[in-house]
Amino acid sequence: MKTFSKLKGQKGFTLIELLVVIGILAILLAITLIAINPNKHFQDTRNTQRSSNVSEILNAIYEYESANNGNEPASISNVTGTSMPLGKAPVQVATNTTFSTPNLTYVVPSGNTVTSGFVQVTGCSVAADNGTFAVGSGTLTTVVVNNPAGVASATGCTLKTKIDVCSDLAPTYIADMPTDPTTGTVTGGATPCAGGTTAYDTGYTITATNGRFTIDAPSAEDGATISVTR
């Protein structure tokens, strides 16, 4: 008496069939994960865009240097290890300076809005007054910075709170300045470097150390750190 039988013509799954099934299951799993946590998916998508943007800006800077005998763009020649936003804001031209250690006061035309953060100072007739400084306070007509080496009565000082690289990089080395998908802003124009733009903030920052530039995305989400140095 037979205890088992074997069906003639019985076949198993082929390798291709198994791979197709696995592929379908992977797609269904991805869709399920997105449905369960869509916010994580959107955060990852925005972070991917940020990574692409900071690399694009840094590539444009070095393409400029390559095409200009190694000279860096004038707009970032005074960038230091102090992080400065990449963007465009009203520029203050100081009419005078006064000094009371350790603070240097820049006297500016009425309408100043700089009261905190950092300011980049260039063009001063006294070299010690140039640099990137922490802003201690500000009024409608003054900007006070912490600068122990400051000197009174300097002239020709220009104060910037953001670094605008449009004139150096766009459109030759970069089509336009990319902006952070959540914090980037443009005022008066469709894009940062387009005609009519009065102010913009890319949402990204720049620093320089030992001749190397770093572009950061401080608004990266989900605990990510997005920073490129070259």
Residue frames relative to the residue before (quaternion, step in Angstrom):
aa qw qx qy qz dx dy dz
M 1.0000 0.0000 0.0000 0.0000 0.00 0.00 0.00
K 0.3926 -0.7315 0.5104 0.2242 3.63 -0.85 1.03
T 0.2969 -0.7671 0.5458 0.1599 3.58 -1.00 0.88
F 0.7864 0.0874 -0.0805 0.6062 3.63 1.21 -0.21
S 0.2037 -0.7620 0.6006 0.1310 3.51 -1.29 0.30
K 0.2735 -0.7486 0.5854 0.1484 3.56 -1.18 0.52
L 0.3425 -0.7506 0.5319 0.1907 3.51 -0.67 1.12
K 0.3916 -0.7188 0.5280 0.2262 3.49 -0.81 1.04
G 0.8072 0.2832 -0.2121 0.4725 3.56 -1.07 0.78
Q 0.4399 0.6914 -0.4738 0.3224 3.64 1.24 0.08
K 0.0743 -0.8091 0.5829 0.0047 3.60 -0.90 0.99
G 0.3783 -0.7026 0.5510 0.2440 3.61 -1.19 0.59
F 0.6753 -0.4533 0.3685 0.4503 3.57 -1.33 -0.11
T 0.4027 -0.6759 0.5531 0.2740 3.56 -1.12 0.65
L 0.6709 -0.4944 0.3633 0.4164 3.57 -1.28 0.34
I 0.6439 0.5278 -0.3248 0.4488 3.59 0.95 -0.86
E 0.6499 0.5160 -0.3201 0.4570 3.58 0.96 -0.84
L 0.6479 0.5175 -0.3168 0.4605 3.57 0.99 -0.81
L 0.6556 0.5119 -0.3090 0.4613 3.58 0.98 -0.86
V 0.6271 0.5306 -0.3306 0.4647 3.58 1.03 -0.77
V 0.6580 0.5055 -0.3061 0.4667 3.57 0.93 -0.89
I 0.6496 0.5126 -0.3126 0.4664 3.59 0.95 -0.90
G 0.6420 0.5343 -0.3134 0.4517 3.57 1.01 -0.87
I 0.6566 0.5056 -0.3034 0.4702 3.57 0.95 -0.89
L 0.6531 0.5112 -0.3137 0.4623 3.58 0.97 -0.86
A 0.6342 0.5292 -0.3306 0.4566 3.61 1.03 -0.78
I 0.6473 0.5117 -0.3137 0.4698 3.58 0.99 -0.85
L 0.6577 0.5056 -0.3060 0.4672 3.57 0.94 -0.89
L 0.6364 0.5230 -0.3279 0.4626 3.60 1.05 -0.76
A 0.6497 0.5172 -0.3168 0.4583 3.59 0.96 -0.89
I 0.6502 0.5124 -0.3113 0.4668 3.57 0.96 -0.90
T 0.6486 0.5243 -0.3116 0.4554 3.58 1.01 -0.83
L 0.6591 0.5110 -0.3072 0.4584 3.57 0.96 -0.89
I 0.6461 0.5087 -0.3170 0.4724 3.58 1.00 -0.83
A 0.6551 0.5139 -0.3087 0.4599 3.56 1.00 -0.85
I 0.6682 0.4981 -0.2956 0.4668 3.58 1.07 -0.78
N 0.8137 0.0612 0.0062 0.5780 3.60 0.94 -0.89
P 0.0565 -0.8417 0.5366 0.0200 3.61 0.43 1.17
N 0.5943 0.5902 -0.3732 0.3991 3.61 1.07 -0.65
K 0.6284 0.5312 -0.3299 0.4628 3.58 1.03 -0.80
H 0.6381 0.5262 -0.3251 0.4585 3.57 0.99 -0.80
F 0.6786 0.4841 -0.2942 0.4675 3.59 0.90 -0.90
Q 0.6216 0.5348 -0.3410 0.4597 3.59 1.04 -0.74
D 0.6615 0.5035 -0.3034 0.4657 3.58 0.93 -0.90
T 0.6363 0.5277 -0.3276 0.4576 3.57 1.02 -0.79
R 0.6756 0.4798 -0.2976 0.4740 3.59 0.93 -0.88
N 0.6401 0.5183 -0.3317 0.4600 3.60 1.01 -0.72
T 0.6063 0.5394 -0.3473 0.4700 3.57 1.08 -0.68
Q 0.6461 0.5075 -0.3125 0.4767 3.58 1.01 -0.81
R 0.6392 0.5249 -0.3278 0.4566 3.58 0.99 -0.80
S 0.6416 0.5251 -0.3231 0.4562 3.59 0.93 -0.86
S 0.6530 0.5062 -0.3039 0.4743 3.55 1.00 -0.84
N 0.6640 0.5297 -0.3058 0.4302 3.59 0.94 -0.90
V 0.6947 0.4680 -0.3027 0.4546 3.61 0.77 -0.96
S 0.6276 0.5188 -0.3376 0.4721 3.59 1.06 -0.65
E 0.6422 0.5332 -0.3213 0.4472 3.57 1.01 -0.83
I 0.6528 0.5038 -0.3148 0.4701 3.60 0.96 -0.83
L 0.6809 0.4887 -0.2924 0.4606 3.57 0.86 -0.94
N 0.6151 0.5374 -0.3438 0.4633 3.59 1.03 -0.73
A 0.6492 0.5221 -0.3177 0.4528 3.60 0.98 -0.85
I 0.6255 0.5398 -0.3387 0.4501 3.60 1.01 -0.78
Y 0.7340 0.4195 -0.2486 0.4727 3.57 0.83 -0.91
E 0.5684 0.5417 -0.3885 0.4823 3.57 1.20 -0.35
Y 0.6065 0.5359 -0.3442 0.4759 3.59 1.08 -0.71
E 0.6742 0.4952 -0.3032 0.4564 3.58 0.84 -0.96
S 0.6417 0.5343 -0.3230 0.4454 3.57 0.98 -0.84
A 0.7221 0.4365 -0.2400 0.4801 3.57 1.02 -0.80
N 0.7532 0.3503 -0.1906 0.5231 3.60 1.26 -0.26
N 0.6473 -0.5877 0.3061 0.3767 3.53 0.87 1.08
G 0.7238 -0.4590 0.2470 0.4521 3.56 1.02 0.77
N 0.5107 0.6445 -0.4254 0.3778 3.59 1.27 -0.03
E 0.3970 -0.7212 0.5152 0.2385 3.57 -0.91 0.88
P 0.6392 -0.5203 0.3790 0.4207 3.62 -1.13 0.44
A 0.5591 -0.6348 0.4159 0.3338 3.58 -0.93 0.90
S 0.6353 0.5752 -0.3325 0.3938 3.58 1.01 -0.77
I 0.7693 0.3069 -0.1849 0.5290 3.61 1.15 -0.46
S 0.3615 0.7671 -0.4699 0.2450 3.58 1.25 0.24
N 0.7426 0.3774 -0.2221 0.5068 3.60 1.16 -0.49
V 0.3876 0.7148 -0.4916 0.3118 3.58 1.24 0.31
T 0.1613 -0.7948 0.5822 0.0569 3.57 -0.97 0.92
G 0.7335 -0.3869 0.3077 0.4665 3.54 -1.23 -0.46
T 0.5505 0.5778 -0.3999 0.4508 3.57 1.30 0.00
S 0.4477 -0.7221 0.4643 0.2501 3.55 -0.70 1.09
M 0.0394 -0.7899 0.6118 -0.0152 3.56 -0.89 1.03
P 0.4910 -0.6625 0.4728 0.3107 3.62 -0.97 0.80
L 0.3560 -0.6869 0.5868 0.2389 3.55 -1.15 0.66
G 0.4553 0.6611 -0.4835 0.3490 3.55 -0.50 1.19
K 0.4162 -0.6754 0.5456 0.2699 3.53 -1.31 -0.28
A 0.0672 0.7741 -0.6241 0.0826 3.54 -0.87 1.04
P 0.6755 -0.4704 0.3433 0.4522 3.61 -1.17 0.30
V 0.3025 -0.7548 0.5612 0.1542 3.56 -0.95 0.93
Q 0.2477 -0.7649 0.5785 0.1374 3.56 -0.91 0.94
V 0.1585 -0.7619 0.6214 0.0905 3.58 -0.95 0.90
A 0.3278 -0.7815 0.5007 0.1763 3.57 -0.43 1.24
T 0.3365 -0.7410 0.5495 0.1890 3.54 -1.05 0.81
N 0.7921 -0.0293 0.0391 0.6084 3.57 1.24 -0.36
T 0.1882 -0.7567 0.6058 0.1585 3.58 -1.30 0.19
T 0.0923 -0.7540 0.6456 0.0784 3.54 -1.23 0.57
F 0.2037 -0.8072 0.5489 0.0752 3.57 -1.09 0.67
S 0.0953 0.7411 -0.6601 0.0770 3.52 -1.03 0.94
T 0.4327 -0.7644 0.4050 0.2539 3.52 -0.03 1.39
P 0.6247 -0.2638 -0.7347 -0.0222 1.56 -1.78 1.80
N 0.5551 0.6524 -0.3634 0.3663 3.59 1.24 0.25
L 0.1950 -0.7510 0.6228 0.1007 3.51 -1.08 0.87
T 0.1839 -0.7964 0.5706 0.0798 3.56 -0.83 0.99
Y 0.1944 -0.7591 0.6135 0.0981 3.55 -0.85 1.04
V 0.2526 -0.7525 0.5913 0.1425 3.56 -0.77 1.03
V 0.0274 -0.8213 0.5677 -0.0503 3.56 -0.64 1.17
P 0.6498 -0.5035 0.3766 0.4271 3.59 -1.21 0.33
S 0.6225 -0.5664 0.3884 0.3755 3.58 -1.11 0.65
G 0.6414 0.5034 -0.3881 0.4295 3.55 -0.97 0.90
N 0.3753 0.7425 -0.4778 0.2821 3.58 1.29 0.11
T 0.1328 -0.7887 0.5971 0.0609 3.56 -1.10 0.81
V 0.5055 0.6490 -0.4212 0.3818 3.60 1.28 0.05
T 0.0991 0.8213 -0.5511 0.1091 3.59 -0.45 1.19
S 0.7967 0.1088 -0.0610 0.5913 3.62 1.23 -0.17
G 0.6430 0.5335 -0.3857 0.3914 3.56 -1.31 -0.02
F 0.5803 -0.5541 0.4454 0.3972 3.54 -1.07 -0.79
V 0.1457 -0.7757 0.6083 0.0838 3.54 -1.18 0.55
Q 0.2696 -0.7431 0.5903 0.1633 3.58 -1.02 0.83
V 0.1304 -0.8067 0.5758 0.0250 3.56 -0.71 1.15
T 0.0449 0.7916 -0.6059 0.0642 3.57 -0.83 1.03
G 0.7699 0.4285 -0.2652 0.3915 3.56 -1.33 0.21
C 0.4413 0.7058 -0.4649 0.3016 3.62 1.20 -0.01
S 0.5216 -0.6426 0.4675 0.3105 3.55 -1.09 0.74
V 0.7026 0.3421 -0.2363 0.5774 3.58 1.27 -0.35
A 0.4551 -0.7396 0.4231 0.2585 3.59 -0.45 1.22
A 0.6327 0.5674 -0.3366 0.4055 3.59 1.00 -0.80
D 0.6522 0.5237 -0.3177 0.4465 3.60 1.17 -0.45
N 0.6032 0.5490 -0.3561 0.4561 3.59 1.27 -0.20
G 0.4657 0.6656 -0.5013 0.2979 3.55 -1.14 0.63
T 0.4935 -0.6067 0.5129 0.3539 3.55 -1.32 -0.28
F 0.0080 -0.8430 0.5322 -0.0785 3.55 -0.51 1.22
A 0.5020 -0.6121 0.5179 0.3241 3.52 -1.27 0.51
V 0.3612 -0.7287 0.5429 0.2090 3.55 -0.91 0.95
G 0.2889 -0.7765 0.5389 0.1524 3.55 -0.76 1.07
S 0.7698 -0.1681 0.1447 0.5985 3.54 1.04 -0.82
G 0.0785 -0.7975 0.5958 0.0538 3.53 -1.29 0.16
T 0.1579 -0.7445 0.6392 0.1103 3.53 -1.23 0.59
L 0.7298 -0.3922 0.2951 0.4759 3.57 -1.22 -0.17
T 0.8032 0.2646 -0.1301 0.5176 3.61 1.14 -0.51
T 0.7590 0.3116 -0.2034 0.5343 3.63 1.21 0.11
V 0.1107 -0.7300 0.6672 0.0985 3.50 -1.33 0.50
V 0.1381 -0.8041 0.5768 0.0400 3.58 -0.64 1.17
V 0.0450 -0.8064 0.5896 -0.0106 3.56 -0.77 1.08
N 0.4786 -0.6331 0.5207 0.3147 3.53 -1.28 0.40
N 0.2500 0.7550 -0.5580 0.2370 3.57 -0.31 1.30
P 0.2270 -0.8241 0.5041 0.1233 3.60 0.14 1.28
A 0.6950 0.4627 -0.2821 0.4726 3.62 1.13 -0.51
G 0.3713 0.7799 -0.4508 0.2253 3.59 1.27 0.02
V 0.1894 -0.7601 0.6150 0.0904 3.53 -1.28 0.57
A 0.4558 -0.7029 0.4780 0.2641 3.58 -0.95 0.86
S 0.8300 0.3046 -0.2100 0.4174 3.53 -1.40 0.36
A 0.3389 0.7144 -0.5388 0.2906 3.61 1.06 0.60
T 0.1930 -0.7776 0.5895 0.1029 3.57 -1.17 0.61
G 0.7614 0.4114 -0.2760 0.4181 3.56 -1.32 0.27
C 0.4188 0.7340 -0.4522 0.2852 3.61 1.24 0.21
T 0.1229 -0.7721 0.6216 0.0489 3.56 -1.00 0.93
L 0.1713 -0.8080 0.5612 0.0539 3.56 -0.78 1.08
K 0.0255 -0.7958 0.6045 -0.0247 3.55 -0.84 1.05
T 0.2497 -0.7624 0.5770 0.1532 3.57 -1.04 0.78
K 0.7563 0.2066 -0.1522 0.6017 3.58 1.29 -0.17
I 0.3844 -0.7075 0.5483 0.2259 3.57 -1.23 0.56
D 0.1334 -0.8083 0.5724 0.0357 3.57 -0.50 1.24
V 0.0875 -0.8318 0.5481 0.0076 3.58 -0.45 1.22
C 0.3322 0.7869 -0.4775 0.2062 3.59 1.26 0.07
S 0.7007 0.4919 -0.2916 0.4266 3.58 0.77 -1.02
D 0.6897 0.4743 -0.2779 0.4713 3.59 1.12 -0.59
L 0.8094 0.3424 -0.1444 0.4548 3.57 0.90 -0.91
A 0.7713 0.3435 -0.1858 0.5027 3.60 0.94 -0.82
P 0.6481 -0.2418 -0.7191 -0.0661 1.55 -1.90 1.61
T 0.3978 0.7612 -0.4524 0.2401 3.62 1.27 0.09
Y 0.8179 0.2436 -0.1031 0.5110 3.57 0.80 -1.00
I 0.7617 0.0728 -0.0700 0.6400 3.55 1.32 -0.21
A 0.5432 -0.6480 0.4125 0.3389 3.59 -0.87 0.89
D 0.7371 -0.2121 0.1617 0.6210 3.57 1.02 -0.86
M 0.5897 -0.5749 0.4198 0.3815 3.57 -1.22 0.32
P 0.3388 -0.7305 0.5509 0.2192 3.61 -0.73 1.00
T 0.2260 -0.7794 0.5714 0.1228 3.57 -1.14 0.59
D 0.6185 -0.5511 0.4138 0.3775 3.53 -1.22 0.58
P 0.5244 -0.6856 0.4040 0.3029 3.62 -0.84 0.92
T 0.7664 0.3166 -0.2111 0.5176 3.62 1.17 -0.30
T 0.7982 0.3057 -0.1597 0.4939 3.63 0.96 -0.74
G 0.5058 0.6565 -0.4257 0.3631 3.61 1.21 -0.18
T 0.0312 -0.8043 0.5932 -0.0139 3.57 -1.01 0.87
V 0.0761 -0.7643 0.6386 0.0462 3.56 -1.21 0.60
T 0.1175 -0.7987 0.5887 0.0421 3.57 -0.88 0.98
G 0.8477 0.2042 -0.1523 0.4654 3.56 -0.88 0.96
G 0.7883 0.2003 -0.1306 0.5669 3.60 1.21 0.01
A 0.6136 -0.5672 0.3994 0.3772 3.54 -1.25 0.33
T 0.7923 0.0724 -0.0126 0.6056 3.57 1.07 -0.78
P 0.7168 -0.4882 0.2730 0.4163 3.63 -1.15 0.46
C 0.8031 0.3090 -0.1547 0.4854 3.58 0.76 -0.99
A 0.4612 0.6904 -0.4455 0.3349 3.59 1.27 0.10
G 0.6276 -0.5301 0.4125 0.3937 3.55 -1.25 0.43
G 0.7579 0.3689 -0.2776 0.4610 3.54 -1.01 0.83
T 0.5312 0.6204 -0.4179 0.3979 3.60 1.21 -0.27
T 0.1993 -0.8005 0.5562 0.1004 3.58 -0.72 1.04
A 0.7904 -0.0479 0.0372 0.6096 3.57 1.16 -0.53
Y 0.0669 0.7845 -0.6162 0.0200 3.54 -1.19 0.51
D 0.1235 -0.7495 0.6434 0.0950 3.53 -1.30 0.39
T 0.3545 -0.7635 0.4972 0.2102 3.59 -0.52 1.13
G 0.4283 -0.6725 0.4900 0.3524 3.57 1.11 -0.65
Y 0.6602 0.4584 -0.2965 0.5158 3.58 1.35 0.02
T 0.2599 -0.7704 0.5643 0.1431 3.59 -1.20 0.47
I 0.2261 -0.7676 0.5873 0.1216 3.55 -1.30 0.42
T 0.0016 0.7522 -0.6588 -0.0090 3.52 -1.21 0.70
A 0.1784 -0.7721 0.5987 0.1165 3.56 -1.28 0.34
T 0.0586 0.7838 -0.6144 0.0685 3.56 -0.93 0.97
N 0.8504 -0.0506 -0.0071 0.5236 3.55 -0.76 1.12
G 0.7347 -0.4478 0.2341 0.4526 3.57 0.92 0.91
R 0.6453 0.4841 -0.3239 0.4943 3.59 1.27 0.08
F 0.2825 -0.7707 0.5524 0.1453 3.55 -0.92 0.94
T 0.1471 -0.7616 0.6265 0.0767 3.52 -1.22 0.69
I 0.1272 -0.7581 0.6361 0.0670 3.55 -0.95 0.95
D 0.1092 -0.8087 0.5777 0.0184 3.57 -0.79 1.08
A 0.2419 -0.7201 0.6286 0.1670 3.53 -1.31 0.50
P 0.1744 -0.8485 0.4888 0.1036 3.62 0.21 1.23
S 0.6785 0.4870 -0.2977 0.4624 3.61 1.20 -0.35
A 0.2722 0.7709 -0.5298 0.2256 3.59 1.20 0.38
E 0.3311 -0.7890 0.4991 0.1366 3.56 -0.97 0.92
D 0.8050 0.3091 -0.2336 0.4493 3.52 -1.42 0.21
G 0.6854 -0.5171 0.2788 0.4302 3.59 1.07 0.75
A 0.4434 0.7103 -0.4488 0.3121 3.60 1.25 0.14
T 0.2244 -0.7282 0.6282 0.1573 3.56 -1.25 0.55
I 0.0284 -0.8025 0.5953 -0.0284 3.57 -0.58 1.17
S 0.2446 0.7516 -0.5571 0.2547 3.55 -0.38 1.30
V 0.0510 -0.7951 0.6043 0.0089 3.57 -0.91 0.93
T 0.0551 -0.7947 0.6044 -0.0108 3.56 -0.88 1.02
R 0.0767 0.7794 -0.6197 0.0524 3.54 -1.02 0.86
